[in-house]
Amino acid sequence: MANKCQFQKKDGTICGANAQFGNDLCVFHDPTRKSDGDRARRAGGLARSKPPVLPMDVPDMPLGTFKDVSNLLAESISQVRRGQLDPRIANAVGYLSGILLKALEQGAVEERLLKIETALGLNVDSEKEHGTQ
C-alpha cells in the first residue's frame, strides 16, 4: 500500500495523497520539488480547460427515429463505461437526445392529428399550409 502524504493543511487535515517513494510528502507539498508540483498543476489546469470533442473521423449517426436515438444513447453509455467517451460529451448527448425525442414525438402527434382532420374533412387550410392536398 502506498505511503500517504503527511502534510498538514491550514484546516488541520492531512493531505492524504500518495507520498513520493522514500518521502512522507507528495510532489505538491515537497519544498524540494516545488517547480515540479507547479508544472503538474498547470498541466492539469490546461487539460481541464480544453473542451472535450470527438475526433473528426467519428461518423454521424442517423437520428430520425426513436430507435436511432436509442441506439445512440446505448452506444454512448457503453463508450463511457469503457472510458472511450468523455462523460461531458455523453451528458450533452443525453440532454440533446431528450430534446430530439420530444421533437420526434411532437412531429408524430402532429402527423396523426393532420390525418384525422383530413379524414374528417376538417382543417382544409392546414392542408394547404402543409402541402398535403
Secondary structure, DSSP 8 states (H G I E B T S, - for coil): ---B---B-TTS-B--SB--TT-SS-TTT-GGGHHHHHHHHHHHHHHHHS-----TTS-----SSHHHHHHHHHHHHHHHHHT-S-HHHHHHHHHHHHHHHHHHHHHHHHHHHHHHHHHTT--HHHHHHHT--
